[in-house]
Amino acid sequence: MTEPFLGEIQIFGFNYAPYSWAFAAGQLLPIQQNTALFSLLGTIYGGNGTSNYQLPNLSALQASGAGDGPGLAERVLGEQYGEPQVALTVNEMPMHLHSMATYPGGPNLTDVPTSNSRMSGFSPTPNIYATPGTPTVMNPQAIMPAGGSLPHENLQPYLALNYCIALQGTFPSFG
């Protein structure tokens, strides 16, 4: 392997950081220990900028290009985007209807549907929901909200590897 650029990030398939590299796992480094790398990174990824700076943290994250392009939102260097888990709201669900067929009377009806009730979709007569002038309140348990509002995983398929950053190497020229 040729000498890397100082601050270059590479992916490795083994479980240690090679000599003169460090895991890109967000650790704080003293500025005095590596002023050249600090001159490139500054506090883009964190740190106080007077005694320490932070390496990029790519633990459990995917790298993405910074900047913007036609039709794309701007992505600022060092900022994190996306969420590992999301909870859907009603506005994010596809438009859909919950239809209910009724049966105007008979011994099999209950105000809470059961496996043998007629409120499951078959109606031998026209849809009469109430006789004129005598509306009936439906039991609130007959049609209830469902779901637990728990978030679900929102990750693309991935393979766990190690991102490492070069602590030594050729200082990249500008331009």
N, C-alpha and C positions, 0 to 999 in steps of 0.2 A: 504494500500500500504506500502510495506517495504521501509526503507530509501534508497533513490537513491544514486548512485555514484555521487560525485561532477563532474559536467560537462556533466552528462548524458543528452541526448536529447530524449524527448518523444513527442508524438502527443496527443493533447487533443481536444475533440469535443465541448468545451465550449469557451466562448468569453473573458476569462481573464486568466492570468498566476496565478497558485496557489501560496500560500505563500512559500517563499524561492525558487521560480522559476522565470525566466524571459522569455519573448518571444525571440525566436532565430531570431531576426530581424536586426542584424547588429549594435546594439547600442554600443557606446563607454562607458567603465566603468573605473573609476579610479583604478589604481593598488593598492593603499593603502587601498581601500575599500574591496578588496577581493584578497589577495595575493596568497591564496591557488589555486583558480581557474586560476589566471594568471600563476602560475607555471605549470599548465597543458596545457593551451591554448597558452601562449606566444603571439606572433604576427602572428600566422598562419592565422587568419582571418582579420588582420589589427590592426591599432593602432600604436603609436610611440614607445612603449616598454619602455619608461622612466616614463611617468606619466599616460598613459592609454593603454588599449587593447580593442579589438573589439570582440563582440560575433559573432558566425556564423550567416549569414543572409540567412534564408530559406524562406523568403517572396517570394512567387510566384516561388519557385524552388523545385525540387524533390531531395531528398537525394540519394546518390549513394555510393557504396563502394569505398574506396581508394585502390591503389595498382594496380597490373596487374595479369595476368594469361595467360595460353597458348592461343595464338592467339588474345589476347586483348591488347589494348593500355594502357600504364601506366596512372593512375589517381592519381594526387598528392593531398594529404590532404589539404583542404582549397581552392583549385582552382575550378573555375566554368567552366563548359563545356556545349556545345550545344548553340543553338540560338532559341529564341522564334518565330522568323520570318525568312524566307529565300526567296530569289528570285532565281528561276531556271535559269540556263544558257543553251545555246544551247547544250553543251556537256552533260547535265544531262537529256535531253529529250530523249525519245525513238527514235530510228532510224525510219524515216517515209518519205514518198514521197508525193509530191503534183503533181498529174497528171492533164493534161489538154488536152482534145480532141478539135480538131478544125474542122471547116467547111470551105471548100475552097471558098465560095462565096455566095452571095445571099442578098436579101434586109433586112433580119432579123439581120444581123451582125453589131455590133458596136465595136469600139476598147476598150470600157470599158463594161464588161459584165453587162447585165441587166436581169431582171427576165424572159424576153421573148427572150433572145439571145440564139444562138445555142452553145455557149462555155460551156455548162453545162454538157457535157459528152456523147452526141450522135453524131456520125459521120457516115453518110450513105456512105461515100467514104473513101478510104485509107487515112492515116494520111499524108497529104501533107502540110508541114509547110511553104514552100515558093517555088516558081518556081525556077528552077536552074538559078543561076546568078542574081536573083533579090530579095535578102533578104529584109524583111520588119521589121522595128523596132516596137516592141509592145509598146503600151502606158504603161508607168510605173505604172499607176493606175490599170491596169488589174490584176496584181499579185503583191501585196504589202506586206511588213512586217506587222504583226499584233501583238497586245499585248501592254501592258503598262509597263512591267518590274517591276510591283509592287510586294513587298514581300507578301507571304501568311503565315498564321499561321501554325506553325510546332509543335503542342503540342499534346501529347497523352491525352486521356480523363482523367480528374482528379476531385477530390473533395477537396474543400478548407477547411482545418483544421488548427489548430494552433500548430506549433512546439515550444516547450519550453525547456529551458536548466536549470538544477539544479544548483542554486547558493550556496547551502549548501548540505552536504551529506557526505557519507563515501569517504575518499580519496582512489582512486583505487590503489591497489598495483601493482607493475610492475612485469611482467613475470608470 
